[in-house]
Amino acid sequence: MSLISAPALPDYFHEEILLHPENREFPAFDLVRLLGTVFSPTEGCRVCILIDFDEPVSLMRDHAYLRQTGFPVQKNAYQHFYLGLQNGALDELGMTGGEMFAFRCTRGSNLDLADEIWDTKGNLLSLDADIYPNYDLILCISTFSATAPLTAKCKQYGFRGATLHGLNDVILNSGLAVDYHEVSEDAERLRLALTNADSIEIDFTLEDGRVLTAWLGLGGQDAQKSHGLCVGKNPDIANLPAGEVYFVPVDARGHFPMKYEDGTLGVLEVENRCIIHSTLIQGSQATIDAHNARLADDPMTGTLGELGFGTQVLPVSGADIQDEKVLGTCHLATGRDDHLGGDILPSMFKKHENSTHDDILFAPHKTPNFNISQVRMKRGTQNEILIENFRPSRYLIDALASNR
């Protein structure tokens, strides 16, 4: 059945673009438009940029990293954000500052940041004393996500900001070039279509024909959205690119497949919202054994802290920060979920380095060895199909066409 819907839908929701989002046309990246839209009002705000390195002291002094190979995220931060601010964006937006600082890479998603940070002269400063209290807007363009720790800090110190980890050219020219008013409106349409769901079931079809089913209990909670807008003066952190509807599961059971970083495939068994065991499908048994040992040593690492659905039509970027926002994909996440309103705190983990929030993205480019054959929602007496074969259902397309 064709997914081309009502004429009210923008062209990028039509079937030929849904199937080939790389053919969608985007406006050129515009820093003033992006920051002005996301952070309105900007007048009178002092802004800074945070980047990260394993060895920030030597690399940050006089932007030494620019003269070395590697560091693509940090170089994009310098070229497109730091220089953009200095070369006119600050004046156009009525902002001041524009300084850049570097912290030590956390080596894990959403781990708390150490307090030490360095400026471009190599001076050691403190995030708590010198950065958080003195800036209104903080842009964190780093290797790993810092959304969770910055969400906690913004509530303490009163700033707004955005996390843009993994920034690359595809993201700049697509996920950060869109109109975030439209992104927010579409995320809200899909949020309303999913909010107060009692449960979600996901069927995964493996290459050998087996079908695994994961059930996630949501308890009728209000769905939340990552929509990119951080307007007004209330402390908040946007995750950019944005475009996601998500829940914090209250229960989960069943099985789902996992593709590990080395390509190993496993089946994860879930009980009482926690992954309790992994079984090898293909690849390295040592990888499976290491995961099972980690689950046994620190069971909190297997807690499911998020279920998310993408709401945008974007090309694959190779970075989950954008790719999990693509309509027709979904993702689960393990670990801390306090930044999402959940109850899993960093203090509950046996080791600090385990208190991550790690997304597990299911998308054709990321998990070609298995298919999301169907995602179903139960909400009271209502039963709806949400996704089939990584494509949004008629229910979701109709929701996107509503109230335009």
N, C-alpha and C positions, 0 to 999 in steps of 0.2 A: 504494500500500500504506500502510495506517495505520502511523504511528510510535508509537502508544500501546503501551507495552510492559508489562512485568510490574508487578503491583500494588505491588512493592517500590519502584518509582520514585516520587519526590515528584511532586506535582501539576504543578509547573512544568515537568516534562519531557514532559507529555502534549501531544498534537498541537495542541489548540486554543490552548495557551499558547505552544508553540514557534512557531506561525504568527503569534500576536499577543501578544508578550511585554509590550506596554504594558498588558495586562489582568492581569498577574501582581500579586498583592497582596504588599506588602512591609511589614514593621514600620516604625515611625517611626525616623528616624535617632537614634542614641543614642551620644554621644561616649564615654561610659564603657564601654559594651559594645564598641565598635569598638576602642579603644585597649587595653582589658583583654584582649580576645581576641587581637589581633594581636601585642601586645608582652609577654605574660605571661612573667616577672613584671615588674610595674611598681613594686613597693614599693621606695622608696629611690632611684628614678631621677629625674634632673633633666632636664627637657624644655624645648625651645624650638621656635619656629616661624620659618621663613624664607619671606619673600615677595620679589617682585621688581618693580622699576619701571625705566623708562628714565631717570628723574631721581629717584633715591631720596632724595637729601639733603633736598630741600624737601618731598616728598610724605610721607616717613616721620615727620618731626618732628611730634609731637603728633597722629599719625594724620591728617594733613591730607587724605589721599586720601578719607577718609570724607565730607568736605564738598564733594567735587567729583563731577562726572558721570563715569561709566565705572568702570574697575577692578573688574569683577564678581568675578574670582577672588580678588583681595586682600580685598575686602569680605566674601566668604564665609569666607575664612580668619579674619578678625577676628570675625565674628559667631558662627560655629559652632565654631571651635577656640579662638581666644584667649579670648573671653568664656566659652566653655564650660569651659575649664580654670580660669579665675579664679573662676567662680561655682559651684564645688563639685567639678568633676571631679578637680582635683589632690588634694584631700583624700580623695575616694572611692578613688582609685587609689594613694594613698600616695606621690605624686610631689611634687616641688618645682619651682620655676622658673616656666615658662609665659611667659617673655619672648618678644617678637617683634622680629625684625630684618629688614632689607631689603638685598638685593644688586642690583647693576645687571643689568638684563635681558640675557640672553646673545644674544637674537635668533636662536637656532637650537636644534634639539633635541639635547640631551645634549652641548653644548659645555661645556668646562671653565669653572668660575666664577672670575671675578676675586677676589682676596683681600679687597678692600675691602667692608665691610658697615657699615650704620648702624643705631643703635638709635632708639627713639622720641623721644629728646631731640635727635637730630641728630648724636650723637657718632660719629666714625669709628672703627671697630674692624677687627680682622683675623679672618677665618675660621680661619686656621691657628693663630693665637695665642690668640684669645679665645672662639671658638665650638666648634670640633671637639674640643679637649682637655677642655672644661669641661661638656659635656652628654652624657648617656647616651642620650637619644632626641632625634632631630632630625626635625621634620616640615617638608618643603619643599613649599609650596603656591604654585606659580609658573605663569608663562605657558607656558614651554617645559619639557619634561622635563629633570630633572637626575639621572636614575638612574645614568648612567654615571659622571659625576664624583664623585657621593657614594658610589658603590660603591667606587671607588678610595680615597677619603678615609677611609671607615669602616674599611677594613683597616689603614690607617696609624695611625689615632687610637683605634680600638676602640669606636666608638659604634654604635648601631642607629638605624634611622630608616625613613621612608617618603617617597616622592614622590607627590604628588597634583596634578599639573599639570592646568590646565584645569577646575578644580573648578566645577561648576554645580549648580543645584537638582535637575536630574534625577539626577545622580550621587549627590548627598546622599541623595535619597529612594529610591534603588534600589541602585546598586552599592556604596555604603558602608553600607547598612542591612541587608545580608544577614548570615547566620551564617558567619563565615570558617572555622569548623571544617568545615562542609558544603562550602564552596568548595574547601578544601584536599583533602578526601576525593574529590570529583568530579574535580578536576584530576589526582589520583594515579591514579584509575581510567582516565582517558583517556591519561595518560602511559604506563601499562603496556600499553595497547592499541597504542601507537605506537612505544615505545622499541625501539632497535636496528634501525629501518627502514634498508634499504639505499638506497632512493630514493623520491621522491614525484613524481608527474606531475600537472600541473594543466592542464585544458582550459578555455579561455576562448572563449565564443561571442560574436562581435560582432553588431551590429545588421544587418550586410549578409550574415550567415550564415557568414562565415569562422570557422574554429576555429583558435586559436593554442594551442600546447602548450609549457609550460615544464617541463623536467626538472631536478630538484635531487638531486644525489648527497649522501647523508648518511653513507655509510661504516659503517653499523651502529652509530653512536654511541648512547649513552644519551640518551634524550629528557630535557629539563629542564622545569621547571614554574614558573610564577609563580602562587603559591597564596595569597599574602596574609599568611601567618603568619611572624613574625619573633621566635619565642619563644626563651627561654634568654638567655644573656649573650654569645653569639658575635656579632661584628660582622656586620651584614647590613643590606640596604636592601630594603624591600618596595615594590612598585609597586601603588598602590591607585587604582581598583578592580583586583583581581587576577582570575585565572581563565584560564590560558593554558598550553598545552604548546608548547614551541619547540625548534628545532634551530639549530645553526650550520652552514650548508651547507659541504661541502668541495669541491663542484663544482656547476656549473649550466650549462645550455645551452637554446637554444630562443628562444621569443618570448612576451612577455606585454604586455597593453595597459596604458596609463598615462593617468590623468586628472589633468591639471595643475591648479594652483590657479585659473587663469583659465578653466577649463572645456575647454581644448584637449585633444583626445584623440590619443594617439600609440601606435605599436607599438615596443616596446623589444626590441632584439636582444641576446641574451646568449651569450657564449662564455667558457669557462674561469672561470665564476663571476662574470664582470663584464659589466655593460651596456656595449656598445660603440657603440651607435647608436640614435637615435630617428627614426621616420618618421611624418609627419603622417597622421592619419585625418581629423580635423575640427578647425577652429579656427584658431589663429594659427601660421603658419609661423615667425614670429619667436620664439615660445616654444620651438618644436622646435630652431631654430638655436641659441638660447641654451643649451639643455641639451647639445646636441652640442658646443658650444664648451667648456662646462665639463668634459665628459668628456674632450675632447682635452687640455685644459690640466692637469687633475688626475685621471688615470684612476682613482685610488683612490675617487673619489666614486661610481663605478658598481659597486663591489664589493658583492655580495650577502652580508650579514652575519647574516641571520636568516630563518627560516621559522617562522611561528607559527599556532596554531589556537586559537580561542576555546572555552571550556568552560562558560560560564554562560548562563543565560536572562535577559537584561536588555533593557530598552527602549532604543531609540536615544537617545543623549544629545547628539549633535552634536559630541562630543569623542572623538578616537580612543582616549584612555586607557581609556574604557569600551567603546566600540563594537568595538574589536578583541578584546574578551573574550567576544563573543557567539557562542554555539554555532552552527555553520553558516557562519561566516566564516573567512577565513584572511588572513594578511598576510605580505608580504616586507618586508625593511628593507635599506637601503643604508648603507654607511659603517662607522664604528667598531663593533666587537663585543667589545671587551676585557671589558666588564662582563658578557658572556654566556659567558665562557670562550673567546672566539675570539682570533684572531691579528692583527686589524686595530687598530692603535694610533693615537692622535691624531698622534703624531710622524711617521707615514707619509704624511701629507697635505701637499701643497705649501703650503697656506695654513691657518692655524688655523681660520678661519671655515668651511672645508670639512669639518672633522673631526666632522661631525654623525652621528647615528644616526637616519635618517628612515624611518618606517614607511610602507608603501604598502598601505592597507587595501582589501580587496575585499569589499564588502558591498552589499546591494540599495540602501540609501539613499545610499551614497557613490559607487557606480559603476553607475548604472542603465543606462548605455549598453552594458554587456556583462555576461554571465552566467558564473559559474563552473558550467559544465555538469557537470563531474566532477573529483574529486580521487581519485587512486589511490595506494595504498602497496604497495611490494614489500618483503618481509622474508623472506629466504631463499626457500623455495618457496611462501610465503604471499603471496597477492595479494588486497587488500581495497579496496573502494570506501569512501571516507571521507565525501565530501560530494557531493551532486547538487543542482544548482539552489539553492544556498545553504541546503540542508537537510541535517542530519546523517543519515548512513546507518544502516541497521539494525545494522551492526557497531558503530558508536559508541553507539547507544542501548542495545544489549545490554551493552556494556562499562560504561555508567553504571548499569545495573541489577544488576551483579555485586557479590557480597560485601556486601550490605546487611543 
